[in-house]
């Protein structure tokens, strides 16, 4: 038994190159190398097949046969140099350019840092390896640090933010979404920037706070960092002020979750002239709902109530528009959670569970009991969500207010992408300037990734995996290198078509 190279003409006119074996006259295909459309591709695939046969023969002690394969011509010797993901790299560069990033900042090293983070999030030193694997000339380690220093000193992020707004088109920017997250650090000593604070990840280590402003589709517009002990509510107005200073011609309404709802914060937004839609915590059943249910009427799915309510005390007291909506799905979830909390409370009252803070337990001296009034109030509010806004009824309907708020999942999705796919946490950076430069790399990577995801309908992780397997070959003939383009599979071609058909704006 032995292996040899076989060349077979296909119905399309190409030449298939295979590694086959023959035992007692029976031929078996061991491996299909590919289909060649040119003489250069054919020579490359034949040489590849022979190399693989020799490697297997050395490993098993077998010898290769030369059946069906003509003797090597006396012509030029062909050797395989390397392969690389040209299609993947060129495609990411194309998206980077399309977003206007190269026009904003002409820094090739920085661009390659962004592309390397999308392909394989890792340390800056590993960026050199990632680019080498792509068959590219990677920057030096000192060159990477020079680029990061320039990113901090040259206000790269402001320039990239302006490019993002220009790409989306200011005429489409009527609604922006805002949220915050935290990134922690393994450091023994806090500093003026990395401080312990309220952690989204329930960590005790020093951290920084990130505020991300996106459009209603989740495309990033601005990214800002704050000291780790900064309250969420204190980040919103500075971010909006920065956005308005850079784009005074744009009038937007901001949407954020209930964590931003404080009388001081809403007052600051109104004083600064901003329109907002903010999620509302419901401490008691809205009077409008109570009145509706008074005669036994049942709430129906999607039912909406509107009212005016007073917020704040004294000089800060303001009347604002509040929209409420009841959803059956939300009610089922709320009621399920209420029953779980009630069961815990009963165990506390019965003494089978140690006394601790429980939502429905009422303690009077040494006596413990279930607070039935509180239980019934919670059940009555099940399924109801509130939204506070200063947008007038004639301008924005109640359903539009609700729909706008529900777009917040897009900013949450961008944060998940940053923290998982792009591994945003700057593990190896210590100085604020380098951390800020790293976050600028992440900001650009989010923009490229979100555009790819929006245009193709697949995650950036899957997109990279699909394109990475398309490898161009580099061969050497008599000392001269030649590139053998890869055959692009149909599914990859479809992704590239979708990406090519996408453009700026909506």
Phi, psi and omega in degrees: 000141178203163180253147178209169181267133180234135177246129184227133176287135179260170181297335181276357181096353177281172177243116179277135178249125184229152167258122183231166174227156180229124178232117180054041176083357181261121183267134178232135178277121179273316183204139175262114184283318181157182179242122183265138179250348178227163178298325181294316177297321181296314179297319179298315182290323178296316178297321178298316180298316180297320179298318181292324177295316180297319180297318179291323180295320179294326181287330185251351181083010180272169176242147181275147176266163179239033180288141176063004181241117181296157180299149179304131178294160180280004183287205187292146176274132183248129178233147178276128180266297179192173174233158181205160184270069181299318183299316180298309183298312182297325179292316179294322176298319180298317179293317178305315179292320183297327178287353179088012184289322180292323177293327181288316182218114181270080182224099185294323180297315179298317178302317180292330175296320178296313182295318179297322179294325178291320182288312182206093181303124182199189180288164179297325179295322179292341177302324179299315179297317182299316180290324175299319179296336176278001181077022184252160176279107184280150176289162176283164179298319178293326177295323177297315181292326176296320179295318179295320177298319180292326178298322179286315183286327185269011179052046180304319188295322177299320181291319178291324178298316178298322178295322179296316179296317179296321181295317181286333180090120184296335180292341179266351185269088175247344182223131175234151180246144182224139174206167179234157172214179181231151174234125183263165182228141173274082178228145181284327187241129175286165175223195184290345183251308181269107185229150173294145179194190178292113188262132174292336182258010179058042179259158178256347183290161173304150186212173168236159180252132178249134174246125183241126177252124181229165172279180187291352176260001178092005179283129187290140177244322178209149174226129180229148176244151181224163177302150189297340181260015180284132178289144180307316186295341181270359182265335190294307184298316177301322179293315179294322178298319179296318180296315181293324179296325181277333183226068184295341182279350185260129175248118184232157169254138183258140178243131177211166187276181186297340179297338179270357185277105171214149182302319181295320182292315180294323177295319179296321178297313181295319180298324180279355176087024181263145170267146185213157169228119186230140175293144184245134172280133183256106181277333179214162182296128179302139181305323180298322179288317179301316180296321180295321183277354187302321183265017177090006180294139179266140175289142177250156185301129178085003183295138186240139174234146176231149177201177173243134180228154177266138179234143176086176182233152174059230183293339180274358183291125181222146175263131183225161179280133178232132177247133176241145175221140177257131175233133182297319181298316178295323180296318179298317179294315180299315181295323178297315179293324178298317180295322177296315179293326179293320178297319177297318180297320179297323179292324177294315180296321181286347179086007179275348177233136180305147180294125175207176183298123179222137189301319188254012179268130177249123182249124178232101186067237179267353184271141177237140179208167177277131178276090185295325179299317179294322179297312181295323178296318179296318179296323181293329181273353184303131177089357183258130178237139181249152180222126180256135180211156172250012176282133183291152181299320183292337182268316184229123180287166179298318181294325177293322176300313181294314180299320180298317180297322183289352174283355181300340178299337181290321178288325176296321178295322178294322176295318178298319178299316181297320188272339181252293182298321185256356177045067189291338187298119183281079187299319191262004181258145183239323184269145185302320182300318180289323178296316179296321178295318176300317180294331175292320174301314180297318179303312180295321179295323176298315182299312179298316183294316180296322179295317178299314182296318180293322184282323187261337182082007177239158179293155180296329178297314179292322179301313180296317179300318182294315184282333182294334181281351176272102188246122171283149178254147175242117180242159180241125176242114181050044175085357181251128181277142177227145178261130176255105182298144179282150170284129183266118180300157184300320183291327177288319178299323179295318178299317181293326178294315179299318182293321181290332181281345182279151179217188181285155176077182181221000000 
